């Protein structure tokens, strides 16, 4: 059985914990729970003929006062960046985190989730910004922890990009479309 550590990175209150809960338990709660430090979960996925255990490190969010501990990143095989599509500044935090992780660990597989796509009337991330990230080679997926949209696909896409899983970079999954701005 292969095991790979995956980190969930993003600002506070973007939905990292809810995304993990939806992926691992197929559940959602409207109750907000702040992650203190790190919460670790595990889920097995099939990648081709192989089983892969994803060890999910849900790391507390980042803001101007609190930053991620680099010790939490050690040994990670890849990461999910999470931004809240209703708060554009959280995308800035995700981009900053990506730069820092790349500076510390080099190029690792990642997927950017633009979460809360079920709140399309409140959407603030522009289609132009999403297009620019995709043009730069970023895998970007809309997601909703509430409805489950895009979550399973994002974790599977990332799992298929991880070193040692027997897959080439990219998984052959169709590129998702971004939510339409109001």
Backbone as CSV, one residue per row, in Angstrom:
resi,resn,N_x,N_y,N_z,CA_x,CA_y,CA_z,C_x,C_y,C_z
1,UNK,0.841,-1.178,0.000,0.000,0.000,0.000,0.884,1.240,0.000
2,UNK,0.690,2.081,-0.986,1.401,3.355,-1.045,0.722,4.368,-0.127
3,UNK,1.517,5.213,0.511,0.994,6.306,1.311,1.661,7.589,0.868
4,UNK,0.878,8.656,0.779,1.411,9.964,0.426,0.773,11.030,1.300
5,UNK,1.609,11.936,1.800,1.142,13.045,2.619,0.694,14.182,1.717
6,UNK,-0.503,14.686,1.986,-1.086,15.812,1.254,-1.408,16.904,2.263
7,UNK,-0.989,18.134,1.997,-1.302,19.260,2.872,-2.421,20.100,2.265
8,UNK,-3.304,20.558,3.139,-4.369,21.487,2.768,-3.906,22.869,3.211
9,UNK,-3.761,23.798,2.263,-3.214,25.123,2.558,-4.160,26.211,2.090
10,UNK,-4.267,27.272,2.866,-5.089,28.409,2.490,-5.307,29.330,3.673
11,UNK,-6.023,30.402,3.430,-6.351,31.373,4.471,-7.351,30.756,5.446
12,UNK,-7.617,31.474,6.537,-8.646,31.053,7.474,-10.009,31.067,6.795
13,UNK,-10.848,30.121,7.169,-12.259,30.111,6.796,-12.515,29.988,5.288
14,UNK,-11.610,29.327,4.564,-11.847,29.097,3.132,-12.541,27.764,2.885
15,UNK,-12.577,26.899,3.919,-13.269,25.627,3.788,-12.376,24.403,3.731
16,UNK,-11.127,24.518,4.154,-10.202,23.373,4.095,-10.731,22.181,4.884
17,UNK,-11.137,22.433,6.124,-11.646,21.356,6.974,-12.925,20.768,6.399
18,UNK,-13.805,21.612,5.893,-15.056,21.128,5.292,-14.794,20.297,4.041
19,UNK,-13.798,20.692,3.250,-13.445,19.914,2.057,-12.925,18.531,2.445
20,UNK,-12.055,18.483,3.461,-11.531,17.191,3.916,-12.673,16.330,4.449
21,UNK,-13.537,16.930,5.253,-14.655,16.172,5.820,-15.557,15.631,4.717
22,UNK,-15.838,16.449,3.714,-16.681,16.003,2.592,-15.997,14.850,1.860
23,UNK,-14.689,14.956,1.628,-13.945,13.925,0.905,-13.853,12.632,1.707
24,UNK,-13.543,12.724,2.994,-13.310,11.537,3.821,-14.618,10.915,4.300
25,UNK,-15.571,11.753,4.756,-16.785,11.247,5.391,-18.055,11.464,4.581
26,UNK,-17.950,12.136,3.429,-19.129,12.506,2.625,-20.141,13.284,3.459
27,UNK,-19.640,14.177,4.298,-20.505,14.944,5.196,-20.158,16.426,5.117
28,UNK,-21.129,17.262,5.501,-20.937,18.710,5.548,-21.692,19.262,6.746
29,UNK,-21.114,20.254,7.403,-21.775,20.947,8.501,-21.579,22.441,8.307
30,UNK,-22.636,23.211,8.571,-22.551,24.673,8.497,-21.819,25.268,9.695
31,UNK,-21.571,24.470,10.718,-20.885,24.946,11.919,-19.413,25.167,11.604
32,UNK,-18.931,26.380,11.898,-17.525,26.693,11.634,-16.668,26.259,12.805
33,UNK,-15.660,25.464,12.528,-14.707,25.029,13.534,-13.316,25.456,13.095
34,UNK,-12.646,26.252,13.908,-11.300,26.693,13.597,-10.322,25.546,13.843
35,UNK,-9.468,25.285,12.863,-8.420,24.289,13.055,-7.290,24.925,13.848
36,UNK,-6.883,24.248,14.892,-5.759,24.707,15.696,-4.592,23.779,15.392
37,UNK,-3.528,24.337,14.817,-2.378,23.512,14.450,-2.660,22.711,13.195
38,UNK,-2.832,21.403,13.374,-3.067,20.530,12.229,-4.005,19.395,12.637
39,UNK,-4.865,18.990,11.734,-5.737,17.839,11.927,-5.399,16.851,10.820
40,UNK,-5.220,15.592,11.167,-4.793,14.593,10.191,-5.895,13.560,9.977
41,UNK,-6.218,13.318,8.707,-7.184,12.300,8.300,-6.539,11.416,7.249
42,UNK,-7.221,10.330,6.906,-6.695,9.404,5.903,-7.846,8.883,5.049
43,UNK,-7.565,8.740,3.756,-8.532,8.117,2.856,-7.769,7.374,1.773
44,UNK,-8.245,6.187,1.446,-7.658,5.391,0.376,-8.376,5.695,-0.925
45,UNK,-7.601,5.821,-1.997,-8.158,6.016,-3.338,-7.484,5.029,-4.278
46,UNK,-8.173,4.689,-5.330,-7.606,3.818,-6.356,-7.046,4.691,-7.469
47,UNK,-5.796,4.449,-7.799,-5.144,5.129,-8.919,-4.761,4.028,-9.893
48,UNK,-5.547,3.913,-10.954,-5.338,2.800,-11.867,-5.577,1.498,-11.120
49,UNK,-4.609,0.617,-11.141,-4.696,-0.682,-10.470,-4.212,-0.638,-9.026
50,UNK,-3.684,0.495,-8.591,-3.059,0.577,-7.276,-3.948,1.305,-6.272
51,UNK,-3.799,0.919,-5.010,-4.450,1.633,-3.910,-3.439,2.614,-3.326
52,UNK,-3.912,3.778,-2.993,-3.058,4.824,-2.450,-3.739,5.415,-1.223
53,UNK,-3.040,5.407,-0.092,-3.542,6.068,1.106,-3.089,7.516,1.082
54,UNK,-4.053,8.421,1.091,-3.744,9.843,1.201,-3.811,10.215,2.681
55,UNK,-2.707,10.693,3.208,-2.641,11.165,4.591,-2.833,12.678,4.501
56,UNK,-3.998,13.150,4.909,-4.423,14.531,4.698,-4.116,15.387,5.924
57,UNK,-3.223,16.346,5.746,-2.854,17.276,6.809,-3.634,18.576,6.589
58,UNK,-4.671,18.767,7.387,-5.485,19.973,7.348,-4.813,20.988,8.269
59,UNK,-4.066,21.909,7.673,-3.240,22.856,8.428,-4.036,24.133,8.684
60,UNK,-3.926,24.639,9.904,-4.631,25.873,10.279,-4.385,26.956,9.239
61,UNK,-5.399,27.789,9.031,-5.323,28.843,8.031,-4.276,29.890,8.333
62,UNK,-4.019,30.716,7.340,-3.010,31.758,7.440,-3.664,33.118,7.260
63,UNK,-3.156,34.106,7.998,-3.538,35.498,7.802,-2.323,36.363,8.104
64,UNK,-2.550,37.659,8.326,-1.422,38.570,8.554,-0.659,38.240,9.837
65,UNK,-1.335,37.629,10.810,-0.736,37.355,12.105,-0.149,35.951,12.180
66,UNK,-0.844,35.004,11.626,-0.458,33.604,11.748,0.017,33.064,10.404
67,UNK,1.148,32.390,10.413,1.652,31.776,9.189,1.826,30.274,9.413
68,UNK,1.836,29.519,8.318,1.972,28.068,8.449,3.353,27.711,8.971
69,UNK,3.405,26.662,9.724,4.682,26.166,10.233,5.326,25.305,9.161
70,UNK,6.557,25.617,8.842,7.236,24.851,7.801,7.433,23.401,8.210
71,UNK,7.469,23.125,9.507,7.617,21.725,9.944,6.419,20.885,9.507
72,UNK,5.234,21.494,9.377,4.055,20.754,8.912,4.190,20.331,7.453
73,UNK,5.008,21.034,6.708,5.151,20.750,5.279,6.147,19.627,4.982
74,UNK,7.019,19.334,5.928,8.047,18.319,5.677,7.421,16.988,5.288
75,UNK,7.945,16.397,4.241,7.487,15.087,3.798,6.247,15.093,2.936
76,UNK,5.734,16.283,2.629,4.533,16.315,1.803,4.862,15.964,0.358
77,UNK,3.968,15.204,-0.246,4.140,14.813,-1.648,3.425,15.771,-2.584
78,UNK,2.466,16.509,-2.055,1.683,17.443,-2.847,0.736,18.195,-1.940
79,UNK,0.009,19.148,-2.505,-0.880,19.956,-1.672,-2.052,20.497,-2.461
80,UNK,-3.110,20.752,-1.721,-4.275,21.438,-2.254,-4.269,22.850,-1.697
81,UNK,-4.207,23.820,-2.574,-4.369,25.222,-2.194,-5.863,25.494,-2.224
82,UNK,-6.366,26.173,-1.219,-7.794,26.458,-1.168,-7.999,27.955,-1.027
83,UNK,-8.849,28.497,-1.881,-9.256,29.898,-1.798,-10.778,29.931,-1.792
84,UNK,-11.327,30.956,-1.193,-12.771,31.161,-1.124,-13.146,32.097,-2.272
85,UNK,-13.902,31.599,-3.217,-14.275,32.391,-4.387,-15.087,33.623,-4.057
86,UNK,-15.632,33.708,-2.843,-16.400,34.885,-2.450,-15.531,35.937,-1.759
87,UNK,-14.243,35.610,-1.558,-13.302,36.550,-0.924,-12.003,36.527,-1.719
88,UNK,-11.853,37.479,-2.631,-10.708,37.478,-3.541,-9.358,37.517,-2.823
89,UNK,-9.292,38.149,-1.671,-8.019,38.216,-0.942,-7.506,36.832,-0.556
90,UNK,-8.388,35.864,-0.409,-7.940,34.511,-0.065,-7.185,33.870,-1.226
91,UNK,-7.440,34.317,-2.442,-6.668,33.846,-3.589,-5.252,34.418,-3.527
92,UNK,-5.117,35.659,-3.071,-3.785,36.235,-2.865,-2.995,35.420,-1.845
93,UNK,-3.656,35.011,-0.757,-3.001,34.186,0.264,-2.561,32.857,-0.355
94,UNK,-3.437,32.236,-1.143,-3.095,30.955,-1.780,-1.887,31.117,-2.704
95,UNK,-1.849,32.184,-3.470,-0.706,32.423,-4.368,0.581,32.623,-3.570
96,UNK,0.495,33.350,-2.468,1.652,33.562,-1.603,2.125,32.241,-0.992
97,UNK,1.190,31.413,-0.541,1.542,30.108,0.017,2.232,29.243,-1.031
98,UNK,1.729,29.272,-2.244,2.335,28.495,-3.333,3.791,28.917,-3.547
99,UNK,4.031,30.225,-3.563,5.401,30.723,-3.730,6.300,30.241,-2.595
100,UNK,5.795,30.306,-1.361,6.602,29.885,-0.216,6.885,28.389,-0.234
101,UNK,5.867,27.591,-0.543,6.071,26.138,-0.595,7.069,25.791,-1.691
102,UNK,6.934,26.417,-2.846,7.865,26.169,-3.947,9.280,26.573,-3.542
103,UNK,9.417,27.701,-2.842,10.729,28.134,-2.379,11.344,27.175,-1.367
104,UNK,10.522,26.588,-0.520,11.010,25.668,0.511,11.249,24.251,-0.016
105,UNK,10.315,23.757,-0.832,10.323,22.341,-1.197,10.506,22.070,-2.690
106,UNK,10.572,23.121,-3.491,10.655,22.928,-4.938,9.268,22.701,-5.523
107,UNK,9.247,22.325,-6.787,7.975,22.109,-7.478,7.349,20.802,-7.027
108,UNK,6.210,20.897,-6.382,5.439,19.730,-5.975,4.092,19.767,-6.684
109,UNK,3.487,18.622,-6.899,2.151,18.623,-7.490,1.163,19.354,-6.562
110,UNK,0.267,20.117,-7.162,-0.758,20.820,-6.399,-1.975,21.036,-7.278
111,UNK,-3.085,21.325,-6.636,-4.316,21.737,-7.305,-4.864,22.902,-6.502
112,UNK,-5.329,23.942,-7.203,-5.977,25.079,-6.560,-7.484,24.868,-6.617
113,UNK,-8.115,24.857,-5.444,-9.565,24.762,-5.364,-10.135,26.141,-5.078
114,UNK,-11.028,26.602,-5.933,-11.784,27.828,-5.677,-13.085,27.370,-5.040
115,UNK,-13.115,27.408,-3.728,-14.206,26.831,-2.960,-15.399,27.779,-2.857
116,UNK,-16.513,27.203,-2.507,-17.791,27.892,-2.296,-18.435,28.310,-3.609
117,UNK,-18.241,27.485,-4.651,-18.840,27.808,-5.954,-20.360,27.704,-5.921
118,UNK,-20.925,27.165,-4.842,-22.379,27.150,-4.685,-22.921,28.536,-4.358
119,UNK,-22.044,29.460,-3.988,-22.438,30.836,-3.659,-22.151,31.772,-4.832
120,UNK,-22.602,31.391,-6.005,-22.266,32.107,-7.237,-22.711,33.575,-7.211
121,UNK,-23.783,33.882,-6.510,-24.233,35.278,-6.438,-23.262,36.160,-5.654
122,UNK,-22.428,35.543,-4.830,-21.449,36.274,-4.025,-20.024,36.135,-4.567
123,UNK,-19.870,35.534,-5.751,-18.549,35.229,-6.315,-17.771,36.513,-6.595
124,UNK,-16.470,36.536,-6.202,-15.643,37.730,-6.368,-14.354,37.486,-7.151
125,UNK,-13.985,36.244,-7.399,-12.770,35.956,-8.172,-13.129,36.038,-9.650
126,UNK,-12.410,36.884,-10.378,-12.754,37.130,-11.779,-12.333,35.974,-12.692
127,UNK,-13.089,35.798,-13.759,-12.743,34.793,-14.763,-11.376,35.074,-15.371
128,UNK,-11.010,36.367,-15.510,-9.702,36.732,-16.063,-8.572,36.248,-15.158
129,UNK,-8.758,36.373,-13.857,-7.719,35.927,-12.920,-7.573,34.407,-12.972
130,UNK,-8.683,33.699,-13.046,-8.651,32.235,-13.157,-7.967,31.834,-14.458
131,UNK,-8.304,32.512,-15.542,-7.691,32.211,-16.840,-6.185,32.453,-16.803
132,UNK,-5.749,33.518,-16.133,-4.311,33.805,-16.033,-3.589,32.708,-15.257
133,UNK,-4.195,32.218,-14.191,-3.576,31.130,-13.428,-3.482,29.861,-14.278
134,UNK,-4.540,29.557,-14.990,-4.519,28.372,-15.865,-3.481,28.547,-16.967
135,UNK,-3.374,29.740,-17.507,-2.373,30.025,-18.540,-0.964,29.808,-17.998
136,UNK,-0.776,30.078,-16.709,0.523,29.880,-16.058,0.756,28.412,-15.691
137,UNK,-0.200,27.550,-16.010,-0.029,26.123,-15.770,-0.636,25.609,-14.476
138,UNK,-1.380,26.449,-13.786,-1.994,26.019,-12.535,-3.233,25.171,-12.809
139,UNK,-3.336,24.015,-12.157,-4.592,23.259,-12.218,-5.597,23.910,-11.266
140,UNK,-6.672,24.452,-11.806,-7.665,25.182,-11.022,-9.006,24.476,-11.156
141,UNK,-9.661,24.249,-10.024,-10.966,23.591,-10.019,-11.927,24.347,-9.101
142,UNK,-13.150,24.575,-9.560,-14.169,25.081,-8.638,-14.598,23.950,-7.724
143,UNK,-14.971,24.294,-6.499,-15.412,23.268,-5.559,-16.447,23.839,-4.604
144,UNK,-17.182,22.935,-3.990,-18.118,23.301,-2.940,-18.147,22.178,-1.918
145,UNK,-17.708,22.480,-0.708,-17.792,21.486,0.362,-19.258,21.212,0.690
146,UNK,-20.108,22.197,0.493,-21.531,22.045,0.807,-22.205,21.050,-0.131
147,UNK,-21.969,21.184,-1.441,-22.633,20.304,-2.409,-21.779,19.105,-2.807
148,UNK,-20.474,19.190,-2.554,-19.557,18.130,-2.952,-18.953,18.338,-4.333
149,UNK,-19.371,19.378,-5.037,-18.891,19.621,-6.397,-17.369,19.762,-6.453
150,UNK,-16.739,19.018,-7.355,-15.326,19.157,-7.673,-14.351,18.548,-6.679
151,UNK,-14.814,18.053,-5.548,-13.895,17.625,-4.495,-13.231,16.295,-4.825
152,UNK,-14.016,15.297,-5.096,-13.459,13.975,-5.413,-12.513,14.078,-6.605
153,UNK,-12.915,14.832,-7.617,-12.083,14.995,-8.814,-10.758,15.671,-8.495
154,UNK,-10.788,16.681,-7.629,-9.552,17.393,-7.278,-8.581,16.486,-6.530
155,UNK,-9.078,15.741,-5.563,-8.197,14.837,-4.817,-7.650,13.750,-5.736
156,UNK,-8.482,13.226,-6.621,-8.013,12.192,-7.548,-7.002,12.756,-8.546
157,UNK,-7.254,13.974,-9.015,-6.304,14.611,-9.931,-4.950,14.777,-9.252
158,UNK,-4.963,15.285,-8.028,-3.710,15.458,-7.293,-3.046,14.109,-7.051
159,UNK,-3.804,13.115,-6.629,-3.243,11.782,-6.373,-2.572,11.218,-7.623
160,UNK,-3.173,11.446,-8.780,-2.602,10.955,-10.032,-1.322,11.663,-10.434
161,UNK,-1.071,12.839,-9.880,0.144,13.612,-10.191,1.286,13.337,-9.228
162,UNK,1.010,12.613,-8.147,2.026,12.404,-7.114,3.137,11.486,-7.591
163,UNK,4.368,11.755,-7.170,5.489,10.891,-7.545,5.286,9.473,-7.004
164,UNK,5.658,8.502,-7.810,5.620,7.114,-7.368,4.271,6.449,-7.436
165,UNK,3.293,7.109,-8.045,1.977,6.489,-8.140,1.797,5.727,-9.448
166,UNK,2.841,5.756,-10.281,2.762,5.032,-11.544,1.991,5.750,-12.630
167,UNK,1.725,7.036,-12.426,0.990,7.820,-13.418,1.873,8.957,-13.912
168,UNK,1.649,9.349,-15.131,2.330,10.519,-15.659,1.667,11.773,-15.094
169,UNK,2.368,12.886,-15.071,1.720,14.121,-14.623,0.449,14.362,-15.429
170,UNK,-0.585,14.765,-14.754,-1.901,14.909,-15.373,-2.606,13.575,-15.311
171,UNK,-3.911,13.601,-15.276,-4.653,12.358,-15.105,-5.613,12.078,-16.245
172,UNK,-5.668,12.958,-17.216,-6.611,12.766,-18.298,-8.008,13.234,-17.947
173,UNK,-8.200,13.798,-16.752,-9.495,14.332,-16.389,-9.751,15.601,-17.184
174,UNK,-10.989,15.847,-17.587,-11.254,17.068,-18.337,-11.034,18.304,-17.477
175,UNK,-10.527,19.347,-18.063,-10.311,20.607,-17.352,-11.687,21.187,-17.016
176,UNK,-11.938,21.483,-15.748,-13.249,21.996,-15.361,-13.412,23.443,-15.802
177,UNK,-14.640,23.847,-15.947,-14.880,25.241,-16.250,-15.016,26.002,-14.935
178,UNK,-14.686,27.286,-14.968,-14.810,28.077,-13.748,-16.247,28.566,-13.613
179,UNK,-16.683,28.823,-12.381,-18.025,29.371,-12.206,-18.116,30.712,-12.922
180,UNK,-19.280,31.018,-13.397,-19.481,32.290,-14.075,-19.682,33.386,-13.047
181,UNK,-18.984,34.492,-13.230,-19.141,35.623,-12.327,-20.545,36.190,-12.476
182,UNK,-21.087,36.745,-11.380,-22.440,37.303,-11.471,-22.522,38.454,-12.433
